[in-house]
C-alpha cells in the first residue's frame, strides 16, 4: 500500500510538470516568478504548433488512404508537417536559452542533465508533440 501512494505522488508531481525547470527543485521564488512570466507566452505558442501538427498529421492520414492517392498533395502536407516540427524545435531552443539565463551555475549543471535525459528519446522531452497527449 505504501508503494502505491509513493508512485501516486510521483505521478501527480510529473503531471504538474509544464517545463524542464519544474524538474529543478531548488529554484528561488524570484526564479519561479520569472519562469511563469516566460511561460505565459511560450506555452500558448507551443500548444498552437502542436495543434497544427495534429491537424496536418490527421490530414496526411486521410490523404494516404484516399483512392487514388494524390502524391503531390501528400508531399505538400508532409512539407507543412516538417515546417511545424521545425517551428516547434526553434521555439523550444529559444525557450531553453531564455530559461538557462535565470539559473545559477549549479542549477545550469542540473538543467543540462535534464535536457540531455529528456532529449535522449529523440524528441523534445516535456515539450514534444507527444507530451501534449499525456
N, CA, C and O of each residue as an XYZ file, in Angstrom:
536
protein
N       0.831     -1.193      0.000
C       0.000      0.000      0.000
C       0.873      1.253      0.000
O       0.551      2.234     -0.671
N       1.964      1.225      0.742
C       2.876      2.357      0.796
C       3.455      2.630     -0.591
O       3.597      3.788     -0.986
N       3.786      1.586     -1.322
C       4.322      1.725     -2.665
C       3.321      2.417     -3.576
O       3.699      3.262     -4.389
N       2.051      2.066     -3.446
C       1.002      2.693     -4.253
C       1.004      4.200     -4.054
O       0.988      4.955     -5.026
N       1.023      4.642     -2.800
C       0.976      6.071     -2.513
C       2.244      6.779     -2.984
O       2.187      7.923     -3.435
N       3.370      6.110     -2.880
C       4.629      6.695     -3.348
C       4.559      6.912     -4.867
O       4.901      7.990     -5.353
N       4.116      5.890     -5.617
C       4.005      6.027     -7.059
C       2.939      7.046     -7.443
O       3.096      7.781     -8.419
N       1.865      7.088     -6.681
C       0.806      8.056     -6.954
C       1.354      9.470     -6.805
O       1.074     10.335     -7.635
N       2.122      9.704     -5.766
C       2.709     11.024     -5.536
C       3.671     11.387     -6.667
O       3.675     12.527     -7.130
N       4.481     10.436     -7.115
C       5.414     10.671     -8.224
C       4.637     11.023     -9.488
O       4.997     11.965    -10.194
N       3.564     10.267     -9.781
C       2.755     10.542    -10.978
C       2.125     11.923    -10.899
O       2.099     12.655    -11.888
N       1.615     12.282     -9.724
C       1.000     13.599     -9.573
C       2.016     14.700     -9.798
O       1.718     15.704    -10.446
N       3.212     14.519     -9.266
C       4.264     15.520     -9.441
C       4.630     15.632    -10.915
O       4.773     16.740    -11.433
N       4.785     14.496    -11.599
C       5.136     14.509    -13.007
C       4.040     15.151    -13.841
O       4.335     15.808    -14.839
N       2.790     14.976    -13.456
C       1.701     15.544    -14.241
C       1.647     17.063    -14.104
O       1.051     17.741    -14.941
N       2.271     17.602    -13.048
C       2.322     19.046    -12.868
C       3.478     19.682    -13.626
O       3.595     20.907    -13.652
N       4.330     18.876    -14.242
C       5.478     19.392    -14.966
C       5.000     20.079    -16.238
O       4.383     19.457    -17.103
N       5.293     21.368    -16.336
C       4.960     22.138    -17.532
C       6.211     22.433    -18.343
O       6.131     22.781    -19.521
N       7.363     22.291    -17.705
C       8.620     22.596    -18.372
C       9.791     21.986    -17.634
O       9.643     21.425    -16.548
N      10.945     22.105    -18.238
C      12.142     21.495    -17.680
C      12.503     22.054    -16.307
O      12.985     21.312    -15.451
N      12.281     23.330    -16.087
C      12.672     23.919    -14.810
C      11.809     23.422    -13.654
O      12.178     23.597    -12.492
N      10.677     22.812    -13.952
C       9.880     22.182    -12.897
C      10.626     20.992    -12.295
O      10.301     20.531    -11.200
N      11.617     20.507    -13.016
C      12.391     19.355    -12.564
C      13.597     19.765    -11.720
O      14.352     18.910    -11.256
N      13.779     21.071    -11.522
C      14.856     21.581    -10.669
C      14.218     22.035     -9.366
O      13.495     23.031     -9.341
N      14.483     21.311     -8.284
C      13.764     21.566     -7.033
C      14.171     22.837     -6.288
O      13.390     23.341     -5.480
N      15.364     23.368     -6.533
C      15.850     24.465     -5.698
C      15.749     25.854     -6.350
O      16.578     26.725     -6.085
N      14.739     26.056     -7.196
C      14.528     27.389     -7.754
C      14.037     28.326     -6.651
O      13.252     27.930     -5.789
N      14.505     29.557     -6.692
C      14.027     30.546     -5.727
C      12.640     31.025     -6.148
O      12.208     30.783     -7.275
N      11.950     31.699     -5.243
C      10.635     32.257     -5.574
C      10.757     33.243     -6.735
O       9.901     33.273     -7.619
N      11.814     34.042     -6.733
C      12.038     35.001     -7.813
C      12.204     34.271     -9.154
O      11.613     34.664    -10.159
N      13.008     33.214     -9.155
C      13.197     32.425    -10.373
C      11.876     31.819    -10.834
O      11.567     31.838    -12.026
N      11.104     31.288     -9.908
C       9.808     30.686    -10.270
C       8.878     31.731    -10.887
O       8.156     31.439    -11.840
N       8.898     32.928    -10.352
C       8.086     34.010    -10.909
C       8.509     34.362    -12.325
O       7.667     34.577    -13.197
N       9.817     34.419    -12.552
C      10.325     34.720    -13.893
C       9.976     33.600    -14.874
O       9.639     33.859    -16.029
N      10.060     32.358    -14.403
C       9.702     31.205    -15.249
C       8.231     31.306    -15.653
O       7.891     31.097    -16.818
N       7.370     31.621    -14.704
C       5.932     31.743    -15.017
C       5.680     32.837    -16.046
O       4.841     32.682    -16.934
N       6.402     33.933    -15.925
C       6.257     35.029    -16.886
C       6.674     34.575    -18.292
O       5.990     34.866    -19.273
N       7.782     33.873    -18.377
C       8.273     33.355    -19.662
C       7.259     32.388    -20.261
O       7.007     32.418    -21.465
N       6.679     31.536    -19.430
C       5.745     30.516    -19.914
C       4.430     31.098    -20.434
O       3.775     30.488    -21.279
N       4.046     32.253    -19.944
C       2.777     32.857    -20.390
C       2.764     33.089    -21.897
O       1.702     33.055    -22.519
N       3.916     33.322    -22.482
C       3.998     33.454    -23.930
C       4.350     32.152    -24.623
O       3.810     31.822    -25.679
N       5.263     31.421    -24.010
C       5.785     30.211    -24.632
C       4.753     29.098    -24.754
O       4.569     28.544    -25.838
N       4.080     28.764    -23.663
C       3.158     27.613    -23.677
C       2.019     27.760    -24.687
O       1.712     26.789    -25.378
N       1.378     28.926    -24.807
C       0.338     29.044    -25.844
C       0.892     28.909    -27.273
O       0.242     28.326    -28.141
N       2.097     29.450    -27.510
C       2.699     29.307    -28.854
C       2.951     27.841    -29.166
O       2.628     27.369    -30.256
N       3.529     27.121    -28.211
C       3.844     25.704    -28.414
C       2.565     24.892    -28.591
O       2.513     23.988    -29.425
N       1.542     25.210    -27.816
C       0.275     24.483    -27.946
C      -0.323     24.706    -29.336
O      -0.875     23.780    -29.930
N      -0.217     25.912    -29.845
C      -0.706     26.199    -31.193
C       0.038     25.391    -32.249
O      -0.567     24.882    -33.191
N       1.345     25.278    -32.088
C       2.146     24.489    -33.032
C       1.773     23.022    -32.929
O       1.624     22.348    -33.949
N       1.621     22.520    -31.717
C       1.205     21.115    -31.536
C      -0.142     20.857    -32.211
O      -0.335     19.832    -32.865
N      -1.058     21.792    -32.045
C      -2.385     21.652    -32.661
C      -2.248     21.589    -34.188
O      -2.884     20.759    -34.837
N      -1.414     22.469    -34.757
C      -1.180     22.455    -36.202
C      -0.606     21.121    -36.658
O      -1.005     20.585    -37.692
N       0.333     20.589    -35.882
C       0.905     19.282    -36.224
C      -0.153     18.191    -36.186
O      -0.204     17.342    -37.077
N      -0.989     18.208    -35.171
C      -2.046     17.213    -35.044
C      -2.990     17.275    -36.252
O      -3.336     16.246    -36.832
N      -3.394     18.478    -36.618
C      -4.311     18.656    -37.755
C      -3.663     18.178    -39.042
O      -4.286     17.462    -39.826
N      -2.413     18.571    -39.263
C      -1.718     18.162    -40.501
C      -1.498     16.655    -40.560
O      -1.613     16.055    -41.628
N      -1.187     16.046    -39.436
C      -0.988     14.591    -39.431
C      -2.298     13.855    -39.685
O      -2.310     12.819    -40.350
N      -3.379     14.376    -39.170
C      -4.695     13.774    -39.450
C      -5.008     13.918    -40.936
O      -5.521     12.997    -41.571
N      -4.691     15.082    -41.471
C      -4.903     15.323    -42.903
C      -4.050     14.363    -43.739
O      -4.518     13.816    -44.738
N      -2.799     14.165    -43.324
C      -1.914     13.241    -44.039
C      -2.464     11.814    -43.989
O      -2.442     11.107    -44.997
N      -2.946     11.400    -42.853
C      -3.508     10.046    -42.732
C      -4.663      9.853    -43.714
O      -4.767      8.819    -44.373
N      -5.529     10.866    -43.800
C      -6.647     10.786    -44.757
C      -6.132     10.689    -46.189
O      -6.612      9.873    -46.976
N      -5.155     11.522    -46.519
C      -4.621     11.526    -47.883
C      -3.951     10.208    -48.250
O      -4.040      9.754    -49.390
N      -3.284      9.603    -47.284
C      -2.588      8.345    -47.560
C      -3.543      7.222    -47.943
O      -3.152      6.278    -48.629
N      -4.796      7.321    -47.501
C      -5.749      6.252    -47.777
C      -6.877      6.680    -48.702
O      -7.883      5.982    -48.830
N      -6.709      7.822    -49.343
C      -7.656      8.256    -50.363
C      -7.268      7.577    -51.672
O      -6.090      7.515    -52.024
N      -8.259      7.074    -52.382
C      -8.000      6.415    -53.676
C      -8.493      7.302    -54.799
O      -9.632      7.765    -54.744
N      -7.712      7.549    -55.780
C      -6.285      7.264    -55.877
C      -5.495      8.272    -55.035
O      -5.934      9.404    -54.829
N      -4.348      7.850    -54.561
C      -3.505      8.714    -53.730
C      -2.944      9.856    -54.578
O      -2.434      9.634    -55.677
N      -3.044     11.061    -54.061
C      -2.510     12.243    -54.737
C      -1.143     12.559    -54.129
O      -1.048     13.223    -53.097
N      -0.099     12.076    -54.780
C       1.259     12.207    -54.237
C       1.687     13.661    -54.054
O       2.398     13.978    -53.100
N       1.273     14.529    -54.934
C       1.680     15.934    -54.788
C       1.026     16.560    -53.559
O       1.657     17.355    -52.861
N      -0.221     16.213    -53.291
C      -0.903     16.728    -52.111
C      -0.303     16.123    -50.827
O      -0.162     16.809    -49.815
N       0.044     14.840    -50.887
C       0.698     14.179    -49.761
C       2.033     14.868    -49.462
O       2.353     15.137    -48.304
N       2.797     15.147    -50.498
C       4.084     15.824    -50.325
C       3.895     17.215    -49.731
O       4.656     17.632    -48.858
N       2.889     17.924    -50.203
C       2.619     19.273    -49.698
C       2.284     19.243    -48.205
O       2.794     20.062    -47.441
N       1.442     18.316    -47.791
C       1.069     18.218    -46.381
C       2.266     17.766    -45.545
O       2.466     18.258    -44.434
N       3.050     16.848    -46.063
C       4.224     16.398    -45.299
C       5.237     17.531    -45.142
O       5.931     17.598    -44.128
N       5.330     18.420    -46.128
C       6.201     19.589    -46.012
C       5.689     20.548    -44.931
O       6.479     21.158    -44.210
N       4.381     20.672    -44.828
C       3.799     21.513    -43.767
C       4.096     20.914    -42.393
O       4.353     21.647    -41.438
N       4.061     19.587    -42.292
C       4.391     18.910    -41.035
C       5.847     19.197    -40.666
O       6.151     19.526    -39.519
N       6.732     19.072    -41.634
C       8.143     19.363    -41.376
C       8.347     20.814    -40.931
O       9.162     21.088    -40.050
N       7.618     21.723    -41.531
C       7.710     23.133    -41.143
C       7.292     23.313    -39.678
O       7.977     23.988    -38.910
N       6.168     22.706    -39.302
C       5.690     22.839    -37.924
C       6.641     22.171    -36.930
O       6.834     22.676    -35.824
N       7.239     21.032    -37.318
C       8.214     20.382    -36.446
C       9.421     21.291    -36.230
O       9.925     21.409    -35.113
N       9.874     21.919    -37.286
C      10.998     22.849    -37.198
C      10.633     24.059    -36.335
O      11.435     24.526    -35.527
N       9.428     24.548    -36.521
C       8.925     25.676    -35.736
C       8.915     25.320    -34.243
O       9.309     26.132    -33.407
N       8.469     24.119    -33.919
C       8.439     23.658    -32.534
C       9.856     23.559    -31.968
O      10.109     24.017    -30.854
N      10.774     22.970    -32.719
C      12.175     22.863    -32.287
C      12.744     24.250    -31.992
O      13.382     24.450    -30.958
N      12.519     25.207    -32.891
C      13.054     26.555    -32.704
C      12.482     27.238    -31.472
O      13.207     27.918    -30.746
N      11.198     27.064    -31.232
C      10.568     27.643    -30.033
C      11.175     27.049    -28.766
O      11.470     27.777    -27.818
N      11.362     25.740    -28.746
C      11.908     25.069    -27.569
C      13.355     25.511    -27.338
O      13.749     25.754    -26.197
N      14.137     25.615    -28.389
C      15.529     26.053    -28.250
C      15.592     27.466    -27.674
O      16.353     27.724    -26.742
N      14.806     28.363    -28.218
C      14.786     29.745    -27.709
C      14.345     29.770    -26.250
O      14.876     30.532    -25.443
N      13.379     28.938    -25.925
C      12.860     28.861    -24.556
C      13.933     28.356    -23.592
O      14.104     28.913    -22.507
N      14.648     27.317    -23.979
C      15.714     26.766    -23.135
C      16.787     27.821    -22.893
O      17.244     27.997    -21.764
N      17.188     28.522    -23.950
C      18.204     29.558    -23.799
C      17.731     30.676    -22.870
O      18.512     31.198    -22.074
N      16.475     31.037    -22.972
C      15.920     32.079    -22.122
C      15.876     31.630    -20.658
O      16.258     32.384    -19.763
N      15.417     30.419    -20.421
C      15.348     29.914    -19.053
C      16.734     29.695    -18.455
O      16.941     29.926    -17.264
N      17.666     29.259    -19.264
C      19.024     28.986    -18.782
C      19.638     30.222    -18.132
O      20.404     30.109    -17.175
N      19.300     31.401    -18.651
C      19.852     32.647    -18.128
C      19.402     32.947    -16.705
O      20.025     33.764    -16.027
N      18.349     32.316    -16.243
C      17.824     32.547    -14.895
C      18.577     31.759    -13.826
O      18.402     32.017    -12.635
N      19.405     30.812    -14.229
C      19.938     29.809    -13.315
C      21.334     30.113    -12.791
O      22.130     30.794    -13.438
N      21.606     29.591    -11.605
C      22.947     29.635    -11.023
C      23.795     28.573    -11.731
O      23.250     27.721    -12.433
N      25.122     28.612    -11.556
C      25.969     27.583    -12.188
C      25.575     26.149    -11.799
O      25.575     25.267    -12.658
N      25.245     25.901    -10.542
C      24.845     24.545    -10.126
C      23.512     24.148    -10.760
O      23.330     23.001    -11.170
N      22.593     25.092    -10.837
C      21.300     24.820    -11.455
C      21.473     24.583    -12.955
O      20.760     23.763    -13.534
N      22.406     25.286    -13.588
C      22.672     25.074    -15.020
C      23.179     23.664    -15.267
O      22.819     23.035    -16.262
N      24.017     23.166    -14.360
C      24.520     21.790    -14.498
C      23.352     20.799    -14.444
O      23.275     19.876    -15.254
N      22.450     20.999    -13.489
C      21.272     20.131    -13.355
C      20.381     20.268    -14.596
O      19.858     19.278    -15.109
N      20.218     21.506    -15.068
C      19.414     21.782    -16.262
C      19.981     21.032    -17.466
O      19.233     20.436    -18.241
N      21.308     21.065    -17.618
C      21.975     20.341    -18.701
C      21.652     18.850    -18.618
O      21.307     18.234    -19.626
N      21.760     18.271    -17.424
C      21.474     16.842    -17.246
C      20.025     16.526    -17.613
O      19.746     15.494    -18.222
N      19.115     17.409    -17.245
C      17.696     17.205    -17.557
C      17.480     17.243    -19.064
O      16.781     16.395    -19.619
N      18.084     18.233    -19.726
C      17.918     18.370    -21.181
C      18.470     17.136    -21.891
O      17.823     16.593    -22.787
N      19.651     16.696    -21.499
C      20.247     15.508    -22.128
C      19.335     14.300    -21.939
O      19.105     13.544    -22.883
N      18.819     14.113    -20.733
C      17.931     12.967    -20.459
C      16.639     13.079    -21.267
O      16.208     12.106    -21.886
N      16.028     14.246    -21.262
C      14.753     14.443    -21.954
C      14.902     14.288    -23.472
O      14.026     13.724    -24.127
N      15.998     14.782    -24.023
C      16.202     14.709    -25.468
C      16.687     13.338    -25.922
O      16.651     13.038    -27.115
N      17.137     12.505    -24.998
C      17.707     11.210    -25.371
C      16.704     10.288    -26.047
O      17.092      9.338    -26.726
N      15.422     10.563    -25.865
C      14.401      9.724    -26.502
C      14.214     10.081    -27.977
O      13.451      9.426    -28.687
N      14.910     11.117    -28.431
C      14.801     11.512    -29.824
C      13.777     12.604    -30.054
O      13.600     13.051    -31.188
N      13.107     13.039    -29.018
C      12.121     14.115    -29.152
C      12.532     15.331    -28.360
O      13.714     15.549    -28.094
N      11.549     16.119    -27.988
C      11.788     17.346    -27.236
C      11.421     17.199    -25.765
O      11.194     18.195    -25.078
N      11.362     15.977    -25.283
C      11.051     15.759    -23.873
C       9.682     16.288    -23.499
O       8.690     15.975    -24.158
N       9.622     17.087    -22.445
C       8.335     17.575    -21.957
C       7.638     18.503    -22.945
O       6.437     18.743    -22.820
N       8.374     19.029    -23.925
C       7.774     19.935    -24.904
C       7.495     19.263    -26.242
O       7.093     19.930    -27.196
N       7.698     17.974    -26.323
C       7.473     17.258    -27.566
C       5.974     17.196    -27.867
O       5.145     17.397    -26.980
N       5.648     16.925    -29.094
C       4.258     16.794    -29.503
C       3.553     15.735    -28.667
O       2.402     15.912    -28.267
N       4.246     14.639    -28.408
C       3.659     13.544    -27.612
C       3.365     13.987    -26.190
O       2.461     13.450    -25.550
N       4.120     14.967    -25.683
C       3.905     15.443    -24.312
C       2.540     16.065    -24.163
O       1.947     15.999    -23.087
N       2.025     16.669    -25.218
C       0.702     17.271    -25.163
C      -0.419     16.263    -25.104
O      -1.549     16.622    -24.772
N      -0.141     15.011    -25.416
C      -1.159     13.954    -25.448
C      -1.225     13.152    -24.157
O      -2.129     12.334    -23.993
N      -0.287     13.366    -23.235
C      -0.253     12.579    -21.988
C      -1.334     12.992    -21.052
O      -1.450     12.436    -19.960
